[in-house]
Each structure stands twice: as C-alpha cells, then as structure tokens.
Amino acid sequence: MSEANGIARAFDRFDDFLAVQRDTRSHPEEFVAALRRLQESVGIAAAEREIIRGRLAALDVAGNPGALVLGLIVGRMAAELDAETRPGG
C-alpha cells in the first residue's frame, strides 16, 4: 500500500469515527456501516463482536457508543504495538 493510499484510508477511518459520534437515531444505516468499518480496520470480526455484545450490558455507553469503539480500537492497537515491540514479537 502506498503512503498516500494509507493516508487516504486513515482519513476514511476518521470519517467513520466521526459518523459513529453523530446522533445514531438520525442516520442508523450510516452508523452501522461506519462502526463495522472501524471494527474491521483493527481486526474486530464476528467472533470479537459477539464478545463485545456480551460485555456491553455491564457498560454504560448507551449515550456514546463511539467512545466504546474508540476505546476498543486504541486498546487493540496498543496491544498489537506492545506485541510487536517485545523481544521475539
């Protein structure tokens, strides 16, 4: 992937994040599509989404699901970076 293409994809994911932050009732299709793209961008697939659904009941994020998504993405990226920087990683 070229650096310019990588920058364009980064902006696309940022646009997705902004879409997740908007009022979900007014554009539910946009919200779901953006949420799916954000999750897929960090390797959150069907199995991981099932875990997330199971854990959501214990979290109070109904008013701001974007915060949950951002937290998951940052946490996942941090874990991957940690694994890459460890000896033998």
C-alpha positions, 0 to 999 in steps of 0.5 A: 500500500502506498503512503498516500493510499494509507493516508487516504484510508486513515482519513476514511477511518476518521470519517467513520469515527466521526459518523459513529459520534453523530446522533445514531437515531438520525442516520442508523444505516450510516452508523452501522456501516461506519462502526463495522468499518472501524471494527474491521480496520483493527481486526474486530470480526464476528467472533470479537463482536459477539464478545463485545455484545456480551460485555456491553450490558455491564457498560454504560455507553448507551449515550456514546457508543463511539467512545466504546469503539474508540476505546476498543480500537486504541486498546487493540492497537496498543496491544498489537504495538506492545506485541510487536515491540517485545523481544521475539514479537 
